[in-house]
């Protein structure tokens, strides 16, 4: 009878150590999912929806940091033509568009507060 108890206790300790090994691995997997994988997928989805909703006349910023206006969209070749200066047009891949600006967002991005003064001017006042 003592041998049966000893055998059952040794089996319990091996399953306990197995749970002790798997629990930290599962926790690390959950942390990686919520901190790395899930936010990256959300960014990819938002970028794909941005590219799908591009229209002629949108103010955009390219991945290289160039600002311009979309003048033409070629669905077949998956390219857009962006006017970066009057009379200067650049043809690029649609996926090179990093950001689209809406009129209300442009003022916030430029550093203007509600009364129309820039943040730099507000800091320079005595």
KALIN-V369357 format. One record per residue. N is the residue number from 1. RES is the residue in one letter. PHI is phi as a letter, one per 20 degrees, with the letter a starting at -180 (* if undefined). Layout:
BEGIN
n: (N:N)
res: (RES:RES)
phi: (PHI:PHI)
END
This chain:
BEGIN
n: (1:2:3:4:5:6:7:8:9:10:11:12:13:14:15:16:17:18:19:20:21:22:23:24:25:26:27:28:29:30:31:32:33:34:35:36:37:38:39:40:41:42:43:44:45:46:47:48:49:50:51:52:53:54:55:56:57:58:59:60:61:62:63:64:65:66:67:68:69:70:71:72:73:74:75:76:77:78:79:80:81:82:83:84:85:86:87:88:89:90:91:92:93:94:95:96:97:98:99:100:101:102:103:104:105:106:107:108:109:110:111:112:113:114:115:116:117:118:119:120:121:122:123:124:125:126)
res: (X:X:X:X:X:X:X:X:X:X:X:X:X:X:X:X:X:X:X:X:X:X:X:X:X:X:X:X:X:X:X:X:X:X:X:X:X:X:X:X:X:X:X:X:X:X:X:X:X:X:X:X:X:X:X:X:X:X:X:X:X:X:X:X:X:X:X:X:X:X:X:X:X:X:X:X:X:X:X:X:X:X:X:X:X:X:X:X:X:X:X:X:X:X:X:X:X:X:X:X:X:X:X:X:X:X:X:X:X:X:X:X:X:X:X:X:X:X:X:X:X:X:X:X:X:X)
phi: (*:f:f:f:f:f:f:f:f:f:f:f:f:f:f:f:f:f:f:f:e:f:g:f:f:f:f:f:f:f:f:f:f:f:e:d:f:f:f:f:f:f:f:f:f:f:f:f:f:f:f:f:e:f:c:f:o:f:e:c:c:e:f:e:n:e:e:a:c:f:d:b:c:d:f:f:e:l:c:c:d:d:e:e:b:g:n:d:d:c:e:b:f:f:f:e:e:e:b:d:d:d:g:f:f:f:f:f:f:f:n:e:e:f:e:n:e:f:f:f:f:f:f:e:f:f)
END
